[in-house]
Amino acid sequence: MNKITPLRIRALLLAAASTLTAVLAACGGGTDGTGGTPPPSSGTAYSSGVMRLGSVIVNGVRYDDSTATVLIDDRTVARTELKDGMVIKLRGRVNDDGENGVAERVEIENELRGTVTAVGLTSPPTLTVSGVLVQTDEATVFANGLVISGTLVGQVVEVHGLRDASGVLRASRVEVQNGAGLVDEFKGAISAKAATTFTVAGVAVTPSATATYSPAGCSFAALAVGQIVEVHGGFTGTNAFSATRIECEDLEDSSNGVKPPAGARNEREGFVSGLVSANGNQSGSFTLGDITVVFSATTQIRNGARADLANGVRVEVDGAINGSTLTAREISFKQDRIILQGTIAAPGANQFSVLGRTVTYNSLTRIDGVTIAAGNRAEVRARLVNGTLIADEVRDAGGGGGGTREIVQARVTAKTADSITLLGQTYTLPAGAQYRNTADAAISRADFLAAITADPTRGTLVKVRGEPLSAGITEAELEN
């Protein structure tokens, strides 16, 4: 089993600390997970993801951005243009200590600018921007105190974010634009191309007769299905756009110095789509934006388990890139993947209880094969947000002979010589239960306990099972 080094622990704590002024939600680093050489602690790193205002944290490394070149649409701008929730691409140098570095180039990557045509006051709310659906969530930054309401209809907004498995834009930042002369723009992969038009994210794009292409080498003839482009111009109707400027993202990244060369260490954030896996997610591939991520049985999994890999799940990937393929050393779930399996109780308005814990669900929750009703058995995969369990998925758990099986996966917040505490509930660890390490190998109860760190926020992720748990734990596993 690969061990988590003190450097790794310090880096994780640094990235997690609430006192940090900035976090780039890009990939976490760590041991290689291949049995070979781990990622270098110094050298050039390339990363993309959602940032927080201030110095940039990537892979547990704090980058000083005071001398960085900051770019928007090939224009050099001041560092003050970097704002909470923006999606950026970064190239930087890592110091020998593996914890600090210097950002060299930062490119700001907004996803959409246009006029709000509809507002959905769901939980969480949505926006329709010239026919493009924008989904917000609890992490979305609403700039300048913006409040989602019907008064936004008719206003121009700029949206940063990532597209999920269904192609919906999940906003990380929404800001009203009041400047004069701003053109509409949006970005995405070309899904179809005809003689004089192409389609991006369901929008039919028609280049104007005087449309320009950027940078050198970008042209209509060279555009291909799957290519990421950014188009500028104006929406002419629902899902229709007239482009005056078209940028080829791969060529632009090269010219701006933020495209990683073959073999470089690359870190990406996004939503899993097109998952193809074998042997219980031991190996396989999936898509993150315009790249294919390949993983194997030796890829390290953080903040969850291999079983948590699924389409629509938000992850960070750290690995080596070659062309459009990223070979993953490590896959980290953006937030801890909490699992509760048991009987639904006390269903109410957008919430219910499982194993004594209240679970909240909303319009983003995937409900698969189960009705939220008292007495039905469910498996809940959730995130802990400000003390509230928010369900990403609720699925049926009644079949397969699991009528009495109960499961809890969560971080250990406290432990004694024979017990652990998960989500506020203390569970005794019987001497006769089965204990397993992160490699799924049997270990003793003493070794299991010795491997556990108890901490309110960064304790060891553990899964326990019982039939039911009130009758005692029968199995317990270390998940990271």
N, C-alpha and C positions, 0 to 999 in steps of 0.2 A: 504494500500500500504506500503511495506517495504521501510524504509527511508535509504538513503545513509549517513552513519555517517561521521563525520570529519576525523576519522581514515581512513575510506575507501577512502575518497577523497585524503588525504595525500599519501596513499599507491599508488593510481592510478597515481597521479602526479609524485611520485618518480619513478614508473615503466616506465612512458612515457618520463621523462626528457631526452633530448638529451645529457646532460652533463654526464650522467652515463657512467661509463666505461664498464659496462656489463649488459646484459639483458638475462635472460633465458626465452625464449618465452614459458613458461608453464602457467598453468591456473591462471587466476585472481581470487581473492577471493571476499568476500563481505558477505552480509546478507544471511541467510540460504535460504530464499524464501519459506520455508515450514510453516511459522507461528510458528515454534518451536525455539529451541536453535540454534543460529548461530554457525559457525565453531569456534573452540577455537582460542583465540589470542595467546596462547602459547602451547608448546608441540611439539611432533614429527610430521614432515610433510614429505611426499613422493611425488616426482615430477619427470616428464620426459618431455623433450622437447629440443628445439634448443637453444644453449647458445651463449652468446657473451663473449669475452675475459675479464677476471677479476673476481671480486666478483660476486656472483650469485644472481639474483633477482628472487624470486619465490613468487607468490601470494602477491605482494606488499611488501615482506620482503627481506631485503638485508642480504644475508648470507656471513659471513666471511669464506673464504675457506682456510685460512692460515694454519690451522691444519687438514684439511680434508685428508682422505686417498683416493687417486685417483687410479683407477684400469683400466687396459686394458687387456682383455682376462685372467682374474684371476691373472694378474701380477700387483704389486704395482709399480707405476711410479711417477715421480715428477710432481708437480703442473704445471710446464711449459709445460706439454703435453696438457693442456687444451687450445683449440684454437677457434677462431671465427667460428661459424656455426656448431660446433660439436653437435651431439645428445648425451645427457647424461641422466642418471638416478641418482637421488639424494635423500639422507636421511639427514635430519638436524633437529636442535632444534630451536624453535622460542622463543624469549624472551617475557617477560610479556608485553612489549610495543606494541607487534604485528607488529613491523616495522623492527626489526633486529633479527638476529639469527646467528647460527654457523653451517656450513655444516660439517657433520660427514663423510659421504662416498659419493664419486662421481664415477660413472662407465661410461666410454666412450664407446659409442655404434656406431661404424661405420657400414654402411649397405652393402658396396660392395668394393672389390678390384679386379682389373683385367686389362686386356689390351684393350685399345680403338681400336675398329674395324671399326668404322664409326663415322662421325661427320655430323650433320644436321645443316646447317647455316640458320635455320628458325629464326623467332622472337617470343619468345626467342629460343636460339639454343638448340640442343639435342646432346647427346653422346650415342653411342652404345658400351657397355663394354662386350665383349665376348657374344654378343647376348642379353644382358639385356639393355633395353631402359632406359636412364637417361634424365629427363627433367629439365632444369634449368629455373630460373625466375629472376625477378629483385632483389630478396633478396639473391640469391645464392652468397656465398663467394668463390671467386677464389683465392686460396692461392698463395702467392709469385708472384703476378702479372700475373698469368696464363691467357692466352687469348685463347678462343675457336676458333680453326682453324684446317685446314686439317693436320697441322704438329703434332697434338696430336695422330693421328693414329699410332699404334704400341707402344705407351707409356703406362706404368702402372700408373693407377690413383686409389686413394682411395676416396670413395664417402660417405658422410653422408647425411641423409635425411629421409623423410617420404613418405610412399606410398599413392597415392590418391585412389579415389573410383574405378578406373579402374585397379589398381595394378601397375601403372607406378611409378617409383621412382622419387620423386621430390627432387632434390638435394638442400641441405642447405650449403654444402661445397664440393668443388672438389680440390684435391691436387695431383700433380704428385709425384710419389714415385720413388726415385732414389737409395734406399738401396738395397744391395745384399741379396739374399736368401729369399726375401719376397714371400710368397705363396699367391695364389688367395683365396678370401673368400667372402661370401655373407650371408645374413640373410633373413628370411621370414617364413611365415606359411606354413606348409605341406598341400598341396592340394590333394595329392593322395599318396597311398603307395602300393607297390607290394611286391613280395617275397624277392627280393634282392635290390630294388631301392625305392626311394621316389621322389616326385616332389615338388619343392619350387619355387614360382614365375615363373612358366613356364619352370624351369630348371630341367632336369632329373639328380638326384644325385645318383651315385653308390659308396657306401663305398668300399674302398680298402680292401684287405684281412687282412691287419694289422691296419685298422682304429681304433683309440682310441675314447672313449666317455667320456664326462666330463659334470658335476661333478658326484660324486657317485650317482647311481640310474638311470643314463642316459644310454640307450642301444638301439640297433636297435629294439629289440622286444618291447620295451616300447614306441617307437615313434608312434604318432597317428595323424590323420588328424586334422588340426587346431592348432597343437602345433607349437610354434615359435622355430626355431633352427638356429644356426650359423654354417656354414660348412667351413672347411679349406682344401685346396688341390690345385687343378688346373682345369681350364676349358679345356676340351678335344675336344671341338667343339662348334658350336652354340647351346646354351641351353643344354649343356651336361657337367657334372662336376664329377670328381673323387675325393672323399673325403678321406682325411687321418685323419681328426679330426672332430668330431661332438659335438657341445655343445647344451644342452637343456637349453633354456633361462630361463624358470621358476625356474628350480633347481639352475641354476647359480645365479640368482637374490637372491634366498634364502641364498645360501652360501656366497654371497658377502654383504648381509645385506641391500639390496635396494628393496626387495620385501615387499610391505605393508601388514601387517597382517589384518585379517578380522575386519572390522569396522574402520580402520584407515582412516585418511584424505588423499585423493589421488588426484593428479592433473595431467591431461594428455593433450597432444597436438596431433592433427592429423587431417586427412581428413574424413569427414562423409561418410559412405557407409552403404548400407542396411537399409536406413531410413524407418521406419514403424510408421505412425503417425495417429492421429485422431483429429477431431474438430479443424482444422486449426493449427496443430502442438501444440495444447494445451498439449497433452500427447503422449507418444510413446517411441520408442527406436531406436538406431542406433549403428553401430560398429565403434570403433576406434582401429585399429590394432587388438590385440587379446582379447579385452574386449567388452562387451555390455554395452552401456550407456542407462539408463532408466531415462526419464524425465517426469514431470507432469505439471499441470497447475500452480503450485506454484514454479517451478524452475525459478530462475531469469535469464533473458536474457540481455546480455551486448553488446554494440556496434552494435546493430541491433534489428530486430524484429523476432518474432516466424516464420513469413512467410519466413524469409531468410534461415531457416534450410532446407538444400537440400543436396543430395549426391554430393560429390566433394568439399563442402565448408570446409575451414580450421577453426577449432575451438579449444578452450581450455575448459576443463571441470574440475570443482572443486566439489568433493563430497566425499561420503563414499563408500569404496569398500568392497565387500564380494565375495570371489572367483573371478570369471571372470565378475562379474556384478558391475558396478559403478553407484550408485544412485546420480544423479546430483543435487547439490544445485544451481549451477550456470553454465551457458554456455555462453562463451564469444567468439565473432567473433574476429579472429586475427587482422583484420583491420575493420574500420567502414564500414558498409554495406550501401553504397549510392545508392539511387533509383532515376531514372529519367524516367518518362513516358510522352511521347509526340510524335511529328512528327519528323521523321528523315530529316535533312537538310544537305546540303553541304557535301555529301559523297566524300571521297578521298581515298588515299592509306592508308589502315589500320586505318582510322578515319572517324568520322562523327560528326554532331552536333545534340543535343536535348535540347530544351528550352534554346538555346543560349550558352550551354556549350559543348566544344569539348571533345569527347570521343575517346579514343584509344583502338583498339582491336588487338589481336594477335592469334597465333596458339593455345593458351590455352583457348581462349574465347569460351564458348558454345553458338552456334547460333541456336535457336529453333523456327522454323516455320515462320521466317521473312527473307526477302531479304533486305540487306543494300542498300536501294535506296531512293532517295528523295521522300517525300510524304507518305512513309509507316510509320505506327505507331508502336512504339516499347516500351517495358519496359526494361530498362537497369539497371542491378545490378553491381555496380562498386566499386573500391577502389581508394582512393586518395594517389598516390605515388609521393612524391617530387613535388606536385602541379599538377600532371597529373592524369586525371581520366582514369583508366584502367578497361575495362569491363571484368567481370568474366562471365557474361551471358547477351545475348540479345535475348528477346523473343517477339513474336507477341503480340500486344496490340490493335489490330483492332476490335476484336469481343466483344460480351457481352454488346453491347450498350455503349461502352466506347469511342465512336468516338471523343468526345471533351474533355474527362477527362484528366487532366494533374496532375502529382504527382511529388513532390520533397521530398526526405528524406535525411537529412544531419544535420551536427552539426551547432548550432546557433553561429555565430561569432560576432554578435552585436544585440542589441535590444534597443527599445525606449518604450515609454508608450503605443504605439499602433502598433509596427512593429517589425519584426525580419529579420535578414539577413542570408541567406543560400547560400553557394557557390557563394558569391559575389553579389547576387540579394536580394534586400530588398522587403519584402512582408508586406503589411498592414493587420492587423488583425481586420476584421469588428466585430462590436458588435453583429451582428446577426448570425455569423458563429457558427458551433458546435465545442466544445472543449472537449477533453478527456484526462484523465491521463493514466499512464502506466497500470492500471488495466482495461482500456477501459470504465471507468465510466465518465459520463458527469460532467464537471466542468465549472466554469465561466471563462470568458476571463481574469479577474483579477487574479484568482488562476493559470490559465495556465501561464501567464507571470511571476507570482511570483515564479513558480517552475523552471523557465529557468535560467540557467547560460550561459552567453555569453563569449566565449573564442575562440581564433583562432584555438586551437588544441583540447581542452577538453570541449567545450561547450555542452549543452544538445542536444541529438539527437532528432530531431523533424520531423514529416511527415506532409506535407500540401497538400491539394487537391483543385482543382477548375475546372470548366467546361466552358472555359479554365481558367487557373490561371490569365491570363490578365484581365479577367472579375471579379476577386476577389476570395479570399479564401472562400470555403464553409465548409471545415473541417480541423481541426488541431489536432494532437495527440502527446503526449509525448511518446517517445520510450524507454527512460531509465532515 
